Amino acid sequence: MQIFRTTLAFAIIASMILPMPSYQAPEKSAPLPPVEPLQALEERTDGDLSVFYSNDTGLASSISATLDHPVNLDLTSSDLVSPDGPARAFLADYGSLFGVSNPDQELTLEKADTSSDQHTFARYQQVYNGIPILGGEIIVQTITGGAF
């Protein structure tokens, strides 16, 4: 019995001292942004669109068009009532590129300013159950008439 206890004690001590093979979880690939909204944006700008992606999420971190080929949104008269109306319309159609599926629930307007050259900047804070998400900020710039 003494030999069994001694052997068991050595086995336990050895398992604590000797390096154990480590388990490495497979690398998590970032989700790809939805294809359809991106294709629609590219078509609206004749391909003159710049898209930058987050290394962490794989989602769009910045999308910009040129003034030569702006994204003309299909706006209703209600979209033009408030300064952030065109930005909200853009996010309703293309927010999924940024990981926002329901802008009305997931974003709160922080402020909307219109510059002297009629560019409107709408700044939104992403929230989860009403709690602000650190680093979850979206700024949408539109030009007169609501183009992006």
Sine and cosine of phi, psi and omega as CSV:
sin_phi,cos_phi,sin_psi,cos_psi,sin_omega,cos_omega
0.00,0.00,-0.61,0.79,0.01,-1.00
-0.89,0.46,-0.63,0.78,0.01,-1.00
-0.90,0.43,-0.64,0.77,0.01,-1.00
-0.89,0.45,-0.71,0.71,0.00,-1.00
-0.90,0.44,-0.66,0.75,0.00,-1.00
-0.91,0.41,-0.69,0.72,0.01,-1.00
-0.90,0.44,-0.68,0.74,0.01,-1.00
-0.90,0.44,-0.66,0.75,0.02,-1.00
-0.89,0.45,-0.69,0.72,0.04,-1.00
-0.90,0.44,-0.63,0.78,0.00,-1.00
-0.91,0.42,-0.65,0.76,0.02,-1.00
-0.92,0.38,-0.71,0.70,0.00,-1.00
-0.90,0.43,-0.66,0.75,0.00,-1.00
-0.90,0.44,-0.62,0.79,-0.01,-1.00
-0.93,0.37,-0.44,0.90,0.03,-1.00
-0.99,0.12,-0.45,0.89,-0.07,-1.00
-1.00,-0.03,-0.70,0.71,-0.07,-1.00
-0.95,0.32,0.62,-0.79,0.01,-1.00
-0.93,0.37,0.70,-0.72,0.02,-1.00
-1.00,-0.10,0.54,-0.84,0.06,-1.00
-0.88,0.48,0.71,-0.71,-0.04,-1.00
-1.00,-0.05,0.53,-0.85,0.06,-1.00
-1.00,-0.08,0.79,-0.62,0.04,-1.00
-0.91,-0.42,0.88,-0.48,0.00,-1.00
-0.91,0.41,0.55,-0.83,0.04,-1.00
-0.89,0.46,0.55,-0.84,-0.01,-1.00
-0.89,0.45,0.71,-0.71,0.01,-1.00
-1.00,0.06,0.85,-0.53,0.03,-1.00
-1.00,0.06,0.62,-0.78,0.00,-1.00
-0.94,0.35,0.58,-0.81,0.01,-1.00
-0.92,0.39,0.56,-0.83,0.04,-1.00
-0.99,0.13,0.59,-0.81,0.04,-1.00
-0.93,0.38,0.42,-0.91,0.00,-1.00
-0.86,0.51,0.63,-0.78,-0.08,-1.00
-0.99,0.17,-0.69,0.73,-0.11,-0.99
-0.85,0.53,-0.77,0.64,0.01,-1.00
-0.88,0.48,-0.59,0.81,-0.01,-1.00
-0.92,0.39,-0.68,0.74,0.05,-1.00
-0.89,0.46,-0.64,0.77,0.02,-1.00
-0.89,0.46,-0.66,0.75,0.04,-1.00
-0.90,0.44,-0.69,0.72,0.00,-1.00
-0.89,0.46,-0.62,0.78,0.04,-1.00
-0.91,0.41,-0.62,0.78,-0.02,-1.00
-0.94,0.35,-0.33,0.94,-0.02,-1.00
-0.93,-0.36,0.21,0.98,-0.07,-1.00
0.82,0.57,0.57,0.82,0.04,-1.00
0.99,0.17,0.02,1.00,-0.02,-1.00
-1.00,-0.02,0.93,0.36,-0.10,-1.00
-0.71,-0.70,0.70,-0.71,0.06,-1.00
-0.94,-0.34,0.81,-0.58,0.01,-1.00
-0.81,-0.59,0.79,-0.62,0.07,-1.00
-0.90,-0.44,0.61,-0.79,-0.08,-1.00
-0.91,-0.43,0.51,-0.86,0.08,-1.00
-0.97,0.24,0.74,-0.68,0.07,-1.00
-0.92,0.39,-0.48,0.88,-0.06,-1.00
-0.98,0.19,-0.68,0.73,-0.12,-0.99
-0.96,-0.28,-0.38,0.92,-0.08,-1.00
0.98,0.18,-0.04,1.00,0.02,-1.00
-1.00,0.01,0.26,-0.97,0.02,-1.00
-0.90,0.44,0.69,-0.73,0.10,-0.99
-0.94,-0.33,-0.34,0.94,0.02,-1.00
-0.38,-0.92,0.71,-0.70,0.09,-1.00
-0.74,-0.67,0.77,-0.64,0.03,-1.00
-0.62,-0.78,0.55,-0.84,0.08,-1.00
-0.88,-0.48,0.23,-0.97,0.02,-1.00
-1.00,-0.08,0.30,-0.95,0.06,-1.00
-0.93,0.38,-0.38,0.92,0.06,-1.00
-0.95,0.32,-0.53,0.85,-0.01,-1.00
-0.72,-0.69,0.92,0.39,0.01,-1.00
-0.95,0.31,0.32,-0.95,0.08,-1.00
-1.00,0.06,0.95,-0.31,0.05,-1.00
-1.00,0.10,0.90,-0.43,-0.04,-1.00
-0.99,0.10,0.49,-0.87,0.10,-0.99
-1.00,0.09,1.00,0.01,-0.09,-1.00
-0.99,-0.12,0.53,-0.85,0.12,-0.99
-0.99,-0.16,0.19,-0.98,0.01,-1.00
-0.89,0.46,-0.51,0.86,0.03,-1.00
-0.94,0.34,-0.43,0.90,0.04,-1.00
-0.94,0.34,-0.37,0.93,-0.06,-1.00
-0.99,-0.11,0.01,1.00,-0.04,-1.00
-0.94,0.35,-0.71,0.70,-0.04,-1.00
-0.96,-0.29,0.40,-0.91,0.00,-1.00
-0.86,0.51,-0.51,0.86,-0.02,-1.00
-1.00,-0.07,0.12,0.99,-0.01,-1.00
-0.84,0.54,-0.77,0.64,0.05,-1.00
-0.88,0.48,-0.60,0.80,0.02,-1.00
-0.91,0.42,-0.67,0.75,0.04,-1.00
-0.89,0.46,-0.65,0.76,0.02,-1.00
-0.90,0.44,-0.66,0.75,0.04,-1.00
-0.88,0.48,-0.72,0.69,-0.04,-1.00
-0.93,0.36,-0.51,0.86,0.06,-1.00
-0.91,0.42,-0.60,0.80,-0.02,-1.00
-1.00,0.09,-0.60,0.80,-0.17,-0.98
-0.83,-0.56,0.11,0.99,0.00,-1.00
-0.87,0.50,-0.45,0.89,-0.01,-1.00
-0.89,0.46,-0.41,0.91,0.06,-1.00
-0.90,0.43,-0.44,0.90,0.01,-1.00
-0.98,-0.18,0.04,1.00,-0.02,-1.00
1.00,0.02,0.26,0.97,0.01,-1.00
-0.96,-0.29,0.93,-0.38,-0.04,-1.00
-1.00,-0.06,-0.47,0.88,0.00,-1.00
-0.69,-0.72,1.00,0.03,-0.09,-1.00
-0.84,0.54,-0.57,0.82,-0.02,-1.00
-0.90,0.44,-0.53,0.85,0.00,-1.00
-1.00,-0.09,-0.49,0.87,-0.14,-0.99
-0.99,-0.13,-0.16,0.99,-0.05,-1.00
-0.76,-0.65,0.65,-0.76,0.15,-0.99
-0.87,-0.49,0.67,-0.74,0.00,-1.00
-0.95,0.30,0.83,-0.55,0.08,-1.00
-1.00,0.06,-0.74,0.68,0.09,-1.00
-0.19,-0.98,0.38,-0.92,0.06,-1.00
-0.72,-0.70,0.83,-0.55,-0.02,-1.00
-0.83,-0.55,0.60,-0.80,0.09,-1.00
-0.91,-0.42,0.80,-0.60,-0.03,-1.00
-0.99,0.15,0.12,-0.99,-0.01,-1.00
-0.90,0.43,-0.42,0.91,0.03,-1.00
-1.00,-0.07,0.35,0.94,0.11,-0.99
0.92,0.40,0.49,0.87,0.17,-0.99
-1.00,-0.08,0.75,-0.66,0.02,-1.00
-0.95,-0.30,0.73,-0.68,0.02,-1.00
-0.91,-0.42,0.91,-0.42,0.04,-1.00
-0.95,-0.31,0.84,-0.54,-0.04,-1.00
-0.95,-0.32,0.84,-0.55,-0.01,-1.00
-0.89,-0.46,0.53,-0.85,0.11,-0.99
-0.95,-0.32,0.79,-0.61,0.07,-1.00
-0.97,0.24,0.67,-0.74,-0.01,-1.00
-0.76,-0.65,0.42,-0.91,0.12,-0.99
-0.79,-0.62,0.90,-0.45,-0.09,-1.00
0.78,0.63,0.64,0.77,0.03,-1.00
0.99,0.14,-0.05,1.00,-0.03,-1.00
-0.99,-0.15,0.82,-0.57,0.00,-1.00
-0.88,0.48,0.64,-0.77,0.04,-1.00
-1.00,-0.09,0.82,-0.57,-0.01,-1.00
-0.87,0.49,0.82,-0.57,0.00,-1.00
0.99,0.16,0.02,1.00,-0.01,-1.00
-1.00,-0.04,0.98,0.19,-0.04,-1.00
-0.78,-0.62,0.68,-0.74,0.05,-1.00
-0.80,-0.61,0.75,-0.67,0.07,-1.00
-0.88,-0.48,0.81,-0.58,0.01,-1.00
-0.90,-0.43,0.81,-0.58,0.05,-1.00
-0.96,-0.30,0.81,-0.59,0.07,-1.00
-0.84,-0.54,0.35,-0.94,0.04,-1.00
-0.94,-0.34,0.12,-0.99,-0.04,-1.00
-0.74,0.67,0.72,-0.70,-0.02,-1.00
1.00,0.02,-0.09,1.00,0.09,-1.00
1.00,-0.05,0.06,1.00,0.04,-1.00
-0.93,0.37,0.44,-0.90,-0.06,-1.00
-0.96,-0.27,0.00,0.00,0.00,0.00
